[in-house]
Each structure stands twice: as C-alpha cells, then as structure tokens.
Amino acid sequence: MNRTPDRPHILFLFSDTGGGHRSAAEAIIEALSLEFGDQVTVEMVDIFRDYAPPPFDLAPEAYPVLSRVPEVWHWGYRLSDGRRRTRFVFNAIWPYVRRSAERLLIDHPCDLIVSVHPLFNDPISRAARKFGLPYITVVTDLVSTHTAWYCGSSDLIIVPTLAARERGIAAGVPEERLKVIGLPVAERFNHATETPEEIRARLGWPQGLPLILLVGGGEGMGPLEAVAMAINDANLQAGLIVVCGRNQTLRQRLEQLAWKSPTFVYGFVREMHNFMRAVDILITKAGPGTISEAFIVGLPIILYSRMPGQEDGNVEYVIREQAGVWAPEPEQVVLTLNTWLQQPEERQRVALNSHRLARPYASREIARVLMNWARRSFEERMRTQV
C-alpha cells in the first residue's frame, strides 16, 4: 500500500520469528483503527522474508528449529547481548544490508516507521535518517530485552516495563527517548461478549469443574506433551484444554490418547481470549504476549518453559509479583495444580496479583503516540511539497 496524499501513512516492520511480533503489530494497527478510523493508513512488511539478503531471509524458517534447541539459542543470545558486541555486529553487516534497507523505504514510502522486532532497528533507522523519516521502536519483550532493541537511532523506544526502560538506559539510550506504556495486546482481551458459562457451553466444555489451559505458544514449543501426560496421570478433579499451536504432529498424538478426565485438544486457535476467559488456571511457556494477555484476564500462571536469555526475566517478573510460579518439571506443575485446586483462596490471591499487573489499554496509548508522530511527519511533508 502506498501512502495517500491526504493522510499520514505508517509502515510497520515485523517478522514471523515467533508469533509475538506479528500479534503486537496487529494489536497496534487495530488500536489505530479504533482510535482514528480512516484518518491514517497502515501496512505491514515482513522484512526478513521480503527484503533481507541471504542468509537473513531464512530467519522465519530457522526460528522454529532453533527454538527447539534451547542450549544453542541461549548461547547465541548471550554471545550477542552486549552494547559493544551488538554495535560491532550491526556495523559489520551494514555495508551488506544497506541497499536492502534503502530499497524497503523506496518501495514503501511512509510518514512513520514502526519496528516491533529487535534486529531491524539499527540498519533501518540508519536508512530512515537518509530519507528524513521518524523511526519508533515498540519493544515486545517484557523484561530481558536484548541490546539490539536499543541500537540504532530510534526517535522513541516504547517499552512494556520499568525493567525494560532500565535496560535501555544501560544500553546508552537517553531517558527522554524511552517511554513505558506496556505490551500491545488485542482489544478483544478487554471486552467480554460471552460469560465463561456461555463459552464453555458453546465449546462443549464441562460446567462446574475447574478448567486448566495448557499452551505452548504458536509453535507448540516446550515440553508441552510431558506436562499434559503428567496432568493426565495425576487424575485431577479438573478438565484440561491443550493448545498445540501449529504443531500438528503433537496434536495428533494427544488426540489419540485415552484421557482420564475431560480433555480437549486444539491446534492453532483464534479465540484465545475466550479460552482464557472460560478457564481457571493457565499453564504456559514464558512468552511475553501470553503472559500479558493472562494479566488482563486475571489468570494465575504456571510457567513451565522459557526461551533461555530472552524470557528469563519474564519468569522472574511473574514470580516476584506473585502472579504465578515457575515449574520447569512436570511433577512441579502437578504439585502446584493440586495446591491451587485444593486451596481456591490461594489460587484467587495469585489471580488478583496477575490482574494487578495488567496494562489493558497499552495498544490504544501506543496508537495515540504513533499518530502524533505520524501527523507531524505528514504535515512537514505537505509543507515541503508546497
């Protein structure tokens, strides 16, 4: 989509290296539409797929493979995370990616560039300076933010937590260029159109029985199967909802099992907001998007898996705020479930702490900030064209 002559146009840069980047961009775009209607136009570009030179163009395909080898991921994350090291890497690759970065901005003229991915910010912000375009980064990691988020020359970096802001300051970003707002989450998590009982009835889930939701992110990552099996072996007085994401092999295996309690197995779902609203406990990997969604709904959280380095801080944050527990072994998951099922008052206490951390209108606030920048850039463009 090319920019129109009568309104601002915003270019969102993302990549499907994990589901969170696309979801964050879509949540902000939805908020822009709700706040401003047709006063602004937008487009999304998967920069790795569409513009990155080899071998960077293979990143979306490589991510699911690397995510299944956490030791390798951790090694790469730690090796590259550091102010001097990150800048050295970006300075080294800049001559190779410069033409691709400039071609992106020629192909997609806009009034504002917004990145929701850490690996674009240095090269694309360099190109943006040449084109005289403002550049804003929206950080989509909660706490353990890689220094790549803060490289380059972003005019503004929007972060989800105070801890992420402190990481930015440590990385050399001036304080005035950092703004704590929250992680962008889709509007549907804020508004219930059905009661939990109505959702359960529509989906065929049991009424009057505690329900446990077990998810592993969009790719069905982590030891999801082992946790599901441990819950089944424990024969808890609760129902189980398992979401396998795009992991169809896992889904087929689980669908063939003989379950001891009411169990429902799904692949990739598009109504996670309803799933969360209709259950009592969430078991999940420590992805920032799912955690932020659970905060809004007010679910007690059991974290059973994390991406080393990238999601370590998420675990610490949830534990410190007493919004959930860290249970990396299936037996620990079952132990926590037993406690929360037998002591509903304790489960409710954790749920209230979870809800206290919610930033339900972060997407809307981010949208308003972006619109102010886009309008100023648009007005400047109109003045120079007169």
Helices and strands as residue ranges (DSSP letters): E 9-14, H 20-36, G 37-39, E 41-46, H 47-50, G 56-58, H 59-67, H 70-80, H 83-107, E 112-115, H 121-131, E 135-138, G 147-150, E 156-159, H 162-170, G 175-177, E 178-180, G 187-189, H 196-203, E 211-215, H 224-234, E 239-243, H 248-255, E 263-266, H 272-278, E 281-285, H 288-297, E 301-305, H 312-320, E 324-326, H 330-342, H 344-356, H 362-385
